[in-house]
Amino acid sequence: SPAVAAAATPTPQATPVVTQGFAITVDQLPAVVCATQEDAQWVLDRLLTAHAIEGAQTSFKQDVAIESAPGPFVSKEEALHLLQTGGTRAYFVQENDTLATITQSFSISEDDLQTINADIVIQPGATIQVELPASLVTVVSVQTITEEQSIAFQTQNVNDASLAKGKTSVKQKGVKGLKQRMVTGTYEDGQKVSRTSADWQVVREPVKKI
């Protein structure tokens, strides 16, 4: 009797493997995802030191954090570049994501998102491209310095009968005084945006010249 071909067994669909990494979020926006927490911290450290002011306290103007997040990942160098200049990066669609929530998270219009992604499909496991704005983070440095200013001394003339007529002598040398004030400068990405000064405080009174 003729052989009967066995029915082909359907190949099961592969379930996307979601690998967790570490996202740098900016005001809750998942800006970039690095493979390790160390890489993400490296990026933040480089951003801060890029605009560091000597003797200043440096921080981010935005709410910047590192959080666990799924890939796809970018290298730490690419993450640094994206945060400094903006550009397109891949985003892994998660559970409960919709077109509206993604556009809101990345501050992008639906039309722009669909322009970047032809035939876009929003479903868990899909990878889409999103556009990051330029200069996503702002580095704020606050520098406080002490300014000093001398205070001139006064000269007091006193008659001295023991001196010959027309002769003068100095009984006490004059010494300049000193005053100080605290001056605070605020910088954004290395550019000064404000300057405030406290009141002058006398730290040494001047001594009269007699």
C-alpha positions in Angstrom: 0.0 0.0 0.0 1.3 3.5 -0.7 3.1 5.3 2.1 1.2 8.1 3.8 3.3 11.3 4.5 3.3 12.3 8.1 1.7 15.6 8.8 4.1 18.4 9.4 4.3 19.5 13.1 3.8 23.2 13.3 6.9 25.1 14.6 6.0 26.9 17.8 6.5 30.6 17.8 9.5 31.7 19.7 8.8 33.8 22.7 10.9 37.0 22.8 13.6 36.8 25.4 13.5 39.9 27.5 16.8 40.7 29.1 16.8 43.2 31.9 19.2 46.1 31.9 19.4 49.5 33.5 17.7 52.5 32.1 18.8 56.1 32.6 15.5 57.9 33.2 15.1 61.7 32.7 11.9 63.1 34.3 10.5 59.5 34.1 11.5 59.3 30.4 13.4 56.0 29.8 16.0 57.8 27.7 18.6 55.0 27.2 19.2 51.5 28.4 22.6 50.1 29.3 23.5 46.5 29.8 24.9 47.0 33.4 24.4 49.4 36.2 28.1 50.2 36.1 27.7 51.4 32.5 24.7 53.6 33.3 26.6 55.2 36.3 29.6 55.7 34.0 27.4 57.7 31.6 26.0 59.9 34.4 29.5 60.5 35.8 30.8 61.6 32.4 27.8 64.0 31.9 28.5 65.7 35.3 32.3 66.0 34.8 31.8 67.4 31.2 30.6 70.7 32.6 32.2 70.6 36.1 33.2 74.0 37.6 36.2 73.9 40.0 35.0 74.0 43.6 31.3 73.8 42.6 28.6 71.3 43.7 27.3 69.7 40.5 23.9 68.0 39.9 21.3 67.5 37.2 18.5 70.0 36.7 16.1 67.2 35.7 15.1 64.2 37.8 17.7 61.7 36.6 17.8 58.1 37.9 18.9 54.6 37.1 16.2 52.0 37.0 15.9 48.3 36.0 14.4 48.1 32.5 14.3 45.7 29.5 16.6 46.1 26.5 17.5 46.6 23.7 20.8 48.0 25.1 23.2 50.6 23.8 26.9 50.9 24.6 27.9 53.4 27.3 29.5 55.6 24.7 26.4 55.6 22.5 24.3 56.3 25.6 26.4 59.3 26.5 26.2 60.6 22.9 22.4 60.2 22.8 21.9 62.1 26.1 24.2 64.9 24.9 23.0 65.4 21.3 19.7 63.5 21.0 18.9 61.1 18.1 17.1 57.9 17.4 17.2 54.8 19.5 15.5 51.4 19.8 12.7 50.9 22.4 11.4 47.6 23.5 7.6 47.7 23.7 6.4 46.5 27.2 3.1 45.3 28.6 0.4 47.9 28.8 2.2 50.2 26.3 0.0 51.9 23.7 0.8 54.4 21.0 -0.5 57.1 23.2 1.6 56.2 26.3 4.8 55.8 24.2 4.3 59.2 22.5 3.6 60.8 25.8 6.7 59.2 27.5 9.0 60.4 24.7 7.3 63.7 24.0 6.8 62.8 20.4 3.7 63.1 18.2 2.0 60.0 16.8 2.7 61.2 13.3 6.4 61.6 14.0 6.5 58.1 15.6 4.8 56.6 12.6 7.1 58.4 10.3 10.1 56.9 12.0 8.5 53.4 12.1 6.8 52.3 8.9 4.0 49.8 9.6 4.4 50.3 13.4 3.0 47.5 15.6 2.6 48.2 19.3 2.7 44.8 21.0 4.8 43.4 23.8 8.1 42.2 22.5 8.2 44.5 19.4 11.1 46.9 18.9 10.4 50.4 17.6 12.5 53.4 17.0 12.0 56.6 19.1 13.5 60.0 18.8 15.3 61.7 21.7 15.5 65.5 21.9 18.8 67.2 21.9 20.4 68.2 25.2 18.1 65.9 27.3 19.9 66.7 30.5 21.2 69.9 32.0 24.2 70.0 34.4 23.8 72.6 37.1 26.9 73.7 39.1 26.7 76.0 42.1 30.0 77.6 43.1 30.4 79.7 46.3 33.5 81.8 46.8 34.6 84.4 49.3 35.3 87.9 48.1 37.6 90.2 50.2 38.0 93.9 50.2 40.3 96.1 52.2 39.0 98.9 54.4 41.0 102.1 54.4 42.4 103.4 57.7 42.0 107.0 58.9 44.8 109.4 59.8 44.5 111.3 63.1 46.8 114.3 63.7 47.6 115.1 67.3 49.7 118.1 68.6 52.9 117.1 70.4 54.6 119.9 72.3 57.8 117.8 72.6 58.4 118.0 68.8 60.3 120.9 67.2 58.1 123.2 65.1 57.4 121.7 61.7 58.5 118.2 62.7 56.1 115.2 62.7 56.3 111.7 63.9 54.2 108.6 63.7 53.2 107.2 67.0 50.9 104.5 65.6 51.0 103.0 62.1 47.8 102.7 60.2 46.6 99.2 59.3 43.9 98.5 56.7 40.8 96.6 57.8 39.2 93.7 55.9 35.7 92.8 54.9 34.3 89.7 53.3 31.2 88.4 51.6 30.0 85.2 50.1 29.2 85.2 46.3 27.3 82.3 44.7 27.4 81.7 41.0 25.0 79.2 39.3 26.0 77.6 36.0 24.1 75.5 33.5 26.2 73.4 31.2 29.2 75.5 32.0 27.5 78.9 31.3 26.8 81.3 34.2 23.0 82.0 34.6 22.9 83.8 37.9 25.1 85.5 40.6 24.0 86.4 44.1 26.0 88.1 46.9 25.6 88.2 50.6 26.1 91.4 52.7 29.7 92.5 53.5 30.9 91.4 56.9 33.8 93.2 58.6 36.4 90.6 59.8 39.1 93.1 60.8 38.6 96.7 61.8 41.1 99.3 60.5 43.6 100.8 62.8 44.1 104.6 62.7 47.4 106.2 61.8 48.4 108.6 64.5 
